[in-house]
Amino acid sequence: MALITAEDRFARLAAEPLVTVSGDGKSNGFFASLREVLAHREMLGLLVRRDLKSRYKDSALGFAWSLVRPLIQLLIYYVVIGKFLRAGEGTPEYAIFVFSGLTIYGFFNEIIASSTSSIVGNSGLIKKIYLPREVFPLASLGSAGFNFLVQLAVLLAAALVTGSFPVHLDLLYALPAIALIVVLGFAFGLLLAAANVFLRDIQYLVEVLMMLLMWASPIVYPIGTVKDLLGNGWLMQVYENNPITLAVLAFQKAIWLGAAATPTTPAYPFPDDLWLRLGIAIVVGLGLVLVFQRVFTRLEGNFAQEI
């Protein structure tokens, strides 16, 4: 009986046709995937810590760098844009106004950016061991959440220094704003992470879209200027009900104390029924999580082959 050499085995394997595998969307439903993620929660924690450590690996200051960037941002917007360019004229506590919007939007931006590349960036793990693939976008959300808390601490410290620390009931608006960002970030993170496996241009397209979305949100300019331009028509309704706009406005309402009317400035024109709008947006976001998770499970069977 002739012996089969290693070269023969490799040749036969190479001749085998590539079979595309796709999930049926039933065996990997949302709650089944949730149970798998909970069963691997220790691995999820390890991935979050790894992402945070790798970001500042071999640096002398380590995690202190996570404080430096938001501090520099705050100074730039306060001095350069607020004072030199006088963009903050007519907007009380302009630096806090801008930085509160940047803080919540930066949270969303980091979730999306890191989630999009999470599957491709962990190709070594995906090929070697089994893990529920949702763990990787969740790890991106976890590391983004840590950086958000650091930036939030800088924002609150700046508010304390300027004498505008938010001690009022409107501080509760921060909760639905953060919840909305988490839900939307995870939903679109799942979709984009899967799409980026098959089309690597997605991560570059996301960078451009996120930059456009930032300037399309009332972060560096008050929403009143948009109303002056668009009026009260359907375009303004679309703008106001954009979930990211709602999250930015709610977070500004929670942190920024310059919304009240003064003898020189009118009250900031926050949308009516902001709580209701935020609630509807969160419910829609949860629906997107269910839909995009189903898409994710249908595509994940081919991740190892594609990467």
Order of alpha helices (4+ residues) and beta strands (2+ residues): alpha-alpha-alpha-alpha-alpha-alpha-alpha-alpha-alpha-alpha-alpha-alpha-alpha-alpha-alpha
